[in-house]
Amino acid sequence: MAVPGSAYTGFGSFHSDNIQDLIAQSDSDYRPPTIPPDICMPEFPSYDAMMTSLLEPLEELGSGGCFGKALLDRGVFLLDRKWTFLNHGAFGATCLPALRAAEVWRRHTERQPLLSFDRVLLPHLVRIVRLVSRVIGARSCADVVLVPNATQGLWACIQTAARVLHPDDAILTLDIGYGSVKKMVKEVTKRFPVKHVEVTVPLPPVGDASSADIALQIHTTLEQALKSHGHVKLVLVDAITSNTAICLPVKRITELCHRHGAAVIVDAAHALGQIPLNVSDWGADIVVGNFHKWWCAARGAAFVYSNGDLDLDHFRVPRPEALVISHGYGHGMLSEFSWDGNRDYSAWLALDASDRFWSSLGVDRAREYCVGLLRDAATLLVKDWSTRTLVPLDMCHMMALVEVPVRDEHSTDDNQKLTSDNAKFLQDKLHYQYSIEVPVKCVDSRLWVRISAAVYNTIEDYQRLSAVIREIFPMSV
Ligand SMILES: Cc1ncc(COP(=O)(O)O)c(C=O)c1O
């Protein structure tokens, strides 16, 4: 507690304790602030009572392995039942406890904005950062900051790194990386005298390549690129790729890049919730991920982890600089990222609700359900359509690409070249005509659906997709 009447201990005009001091405290010394007693919905006596009423029914569902439509029946997700919703991978879907928690924090702010921003917000952000650091497996909570989304985190980190690169140094990306990240890298090559090297991962893999073969091929291609472009100082790699839904061997890639003197930024936007996350174990320099996709948090919540444990053998990415200079500037990483101006911070404050949501549902049981469902769904589609998945299913967790059996009625040509226009046409048709929300991708001149398996999906969703595709392409089956 700040001593009444003493000088401010935090940054700017905030009347709260210094958040750098709070984040640096050991777990045994740290005393979390209590949730304000007046923060809750009118019908509940306290925040905890509200959470208990939302979470208790989930414990029953989870312990009975009762996922799927039971979650929609009970309003745990607000998804409109008219849709066959197979695209959790795009923007996620927020669980009710997180929505409610964000709502009560928003109401708290509006009841007394000065009290909320000036005195309550920052200590609670520290509480949340300490909590989510454990969730993501960061060795130290001092290495973690919150950002509104992965995009902002990635742009902050890439710019920070580019500023300290030398002329002719290069940044390497894989062609299967996220589109906006490639644009970021292109842009920094205009702003700084650095080069961009892009490595191609041939997809689909040739023949009956196993996941080990594919991982080895990526490793070999990357190693060749690192050797032939001697100046690669920074590598960007996805934990799980977006368009192709492939889980990459991040730890091995990081070790390889470090051996060649390059730092690694991991884009882990799809990781938390799909895989058990342990960012420190990857050993990468920076990991950026979000909470609002597979962890079902309220929108506007993501993280940047900057590894404080690295030795200095390879190019060192500095601690990322926040995109916005504000009151916390110059006070340390957490201060710099925590306040970027007057806006809605409720998604960050509500992160404990998502954590409690997954604990109540049983995070391992839920993950097992989704991964099993993805496998069953992909196997069903491959069989019904006589096609294939893009990569072996042991490289996928809760998303996979399955080839669509496209033939038109005038042709049985297996080698027809399809384009992203065809993909858009089919995705729109599924959306408008059948109320099926699933992305259609064009890879190697073929069309593929990228299916997602979330806790609210069931095998019937994919059976419907299968039947509709067979109706659209009757010649193919
Ligand atoms: C691989 C990857 N990186 C980054 C992002 C951007 O995430 P956000 O929308 O949280 O900024 C996405 C979004 O889908 C993604 O798939």
The ligand as a MOL file (V3000), in Angstrom:
LIG
                    3D

  0  0  0     0  0            999 V3000
M  V30 BEGIN CTAB
M  V30 COUNTS 16 16 0 0 0
M  V30 BEGIN ATOM
M  V30 1 C -0.2230 -17.6030 -36.5540 0
M  V30 2 C -0.9450 -16.3560 -36.1440 0
M  V30 3 N -0.2470 -15.2990 -35.7030 0
M  V30 4 C -0.8390 -14.1670 -35.3030 0
M  V30 5 C -2.2030 -14.0330 -35.3360 0
M  V30 6 C -2.8300 -12.7500 -34.9090 0
M  V30 7 O -3.4870 -12.9150 -33.6860 0
M  V30 8 P -4.3440 -11.7220 -33.0820 0
M  V30 9 O -5.5920 -11.6430 -33.8850 0
M  V30 10 O -4.5460 -12.0790 -31.6500 0
M  V30 11 O -3.5490 -10.4940 -33.2340 0
M  V30 12 C -2.9800 -15.0890 -35.7840 0
M  V30 13 C -4.4430 -14.9670 -35.8380 0
M  V30 14 O -5.1680 -15.8200 -36.2580 0
M  V30 15 C -2.3450 -16.2870 -36.2090 0
M  V30 16 O -3.0420 -17.3350 -36.6720 0
M  V30 END ATOM
M  V30 BEGIN BOND
M  V30 1 1 1 2
M  V30 2 1 2 3
M  V30 3 2 2 15
M  V30 4 2 3 4
M  V30 5 1 4 5
M  V30 6 1 5 6
M  V30 7 2 5 12
M  V30 8 1 6 7
M  V30 9 1 7 8
M  V30 10 2 8 9
M  V30 11 1 8 10
M  V30 12 1 8 11
M  V30 13 1 12 13
M  V30 14 1 12 15
M  V30 15 2 13 14
M  V30 16 1 15 16
M  V30 END BOND
M  V30 END CTAB
M  END
